[in-house]
Amino acid sequence: AEDVVFVILSQPNPYHLARAQELKNNIQAQSKDQFVVHLSHLDFPHAGGWTIIPLIPQLSRLHGSNSSFIVFLEDGTRVRLGRLLDTLRTRRGKDEVFLGYALHDREPSIIHHFAFYEDPTSFKYPNLASGFAISTALLLRLNERLRRENMPKTDFNIDSVHEFSLFVWNDGAGVALSHDSSFCVADEGEACATHVRPFESCGDVAPRGSIYFAVKTCSKFHEDRVPIVKKTWAKHAAILRFFSDVEDDTVPTVTLGVANTEHGHCEKTFSILRYINREIENRNSDIRWIFIADDDTILSVSGLRALLGCYDSGDAVALGERYGYGMSAPGAGYDYITGGGGIAISRPLLSRLALNCSCPTASAPDDMYMGLCLKEIGTVITHSPLFHQARPMDYAEAYLRSYSAVSFHKHWMVDPIKVYNSWFAYADTVAAHTEL
């Protein structure tokens, strides 16, 4: 197990890069530079590198003959190296091994395309925040499969580690994940080879008046969804506008002359961005961030403010939960921020989006076309697992313990006020009282 290679799934944003470099330095300090530690976006640049599978050919070429295990980490993973080596020594590197903290769905989940619908607990996949390991023997077999079959044919990448686990499992012909208790969520001391670093504020939080909240709604939701937003997180937002297809003074709404569409909402979203850009560009405004939310987004304003404090609002930043589209075709795919969990855009980037983005049709998918436009203007999306496109029950419990949630999405078969009260109300209330 002394010939272990580490791959930190890194990002170019300065906040995430600093965290990844800190983790790399820590591993190398523990090993006295004995181990190779890769930062994925630097050593293996690939538009879909975060989905893990595209890294397999390069890792096989570099380390297929000189290593026993490849360990994948996030920038928030913490490693107790001696304990990890003890764990790996109990496994034979020449065997096909897949180790990690095992998660399973509690019920069929939309984020996993409702896989294993009859028994969602039957399929295990690793908690990425805790890290996971594959043996080189498994790496080489996966690479051979890729040579024969090319990339797995999928249009969308949503949960990279679940999709990677499906690829490894190969409809039962491959290897299933083995749960190992030394891969931990919380730090339980020397028993843990890895654990998750909780989110910590970077210092000053984003001021309340620095965030412009834009909520997309339409007339049919003015009486049910809008009141829930007002009863929950809107109370803690200094600047908030409801953008709708009709004027309604009871909300009140802003209308932009764009009719509502059942799907997509591309023209509506980009009209909102252009409106906000015009509203703030010619005045001495303290607004530094624009946050686009759906009317069924459930949000922690205090959590978002703490998170935004880790990013430079003077940079071109697009922040949210990253999905991918078309990664099966090399060079053709792109990332996008899935809109339901919310999209944070820095003010400099707002101007570029407002001036450079357009929609092929009014009903085109807005989040996807924003991702395509970001690719065209050369802005890399920054992923944060604190945003959630789905409901709390759509995620494994240990996954939710790994991150401080900022948002959830959907009112379907849940009480959204209860979700807000359970997850976000206390922190928002404390932050509001602290600032009085």
Salt bridges, closest charged atoms under 4 A:
GLU2 OE2 - ARG89 NH2 2.40
GLU22 OE2 - ARG78 NH2 3.75
GLU22 OE1 - ARG197 NH1 3.41
ASP43 OD2 - HIS38 ND1 2.83
ASP75 OD2 - HIS16 ND1 2.94
ASP75 OD1 - ARG19 NE 3.15
ASP86 OD1 - ARG89 NH1 2.83
ASP95 OD2 - ARG92 NE 3.92
GLU96 OE1 - ARG141 NE 2.74
ASP105 OD2 - HIS112 ND1 2.78
GLU107 OE2 - ARG391 NH2 3.37
GLU144 OE1 - ARG147 NH2 2.53
GLU149 OE1 - ARG145 NH2 3.39
GLU149 OE2 - ARG148 NH2 3.81
ASP159 OD2 - HIS112 NE2 2.71
ASP180 OD2 - ARG91 NH2 3.61
ASP187 OD1 - ARG80 NH2 3.26
ASP187 OD2 - HIS195 NE2 3.75
GLU190 OE2 - ARG80 NE 3.74
GLU200 OE1 - ARG197 NH2 3.81
ASP248 OD2 - HIS222 ND1 2.88
GLU262 OE1 - LYS220 NZ 3.54
GLU267 OE2 - ARG274 NH2 2.75
GLU279 OE2 - ARG241 NH2 3.03
ASP294 OD1 - LYS216 NZ 3.39
ASP294 OD2 - HIS409 NE2 3.42
ASP295 OD1 - ARG225 NH1 2.79
ASP296 OD2 - ARG225 NH1 3.69
ASP296 OD1 - HIS409 NE2 2.94
ASP366 OD2 - LYS216 NZ 2.55
ASP394 OD2 - ARG391 NE 2.98
GLU397 OE2 - ARG106 NH1 3.53
GLU435 OE2 - ARG305 NH2 2.47
